[in-house]
Amino acid sequence: MIVPIAKYDAEGRCVKAGFSLRPIARAIKRAKKELAPSAETQERVEWTVVGITVIFGTVVAVEVLAAIAAIMM
């Protein structure tokens, strides 16, 4: 929804005609707020990332130990 606006000088002549972008800005702000993840969702994502990192770290550690064991044999 765009609201038409116009500005007039002291003599009543139109000096600027256009549309107000304020309603669009409000709609965008409202949409951003609705699409932002909740605190619970953010916490779940953080714990998921931590879990994946721990699993990858464990796999790398096992591979390094296996490589050391292979060299020592």
KAQUI-V472067 format. One record per run of one state. SS is the DSSP state (a for helix, b for strand, c for the rest). FROM is the first residue (numbers start at 1). LEN is the number of residues. If there is no record, write none. Layout:
SS;FROM;LEN, SS;FROM;LEN
//
This chain:
c;1;2, b;3;6, c;9;5, b;14;7, c;21;1, a;22;14, c;36;3, a;39;34, c;73;1
//
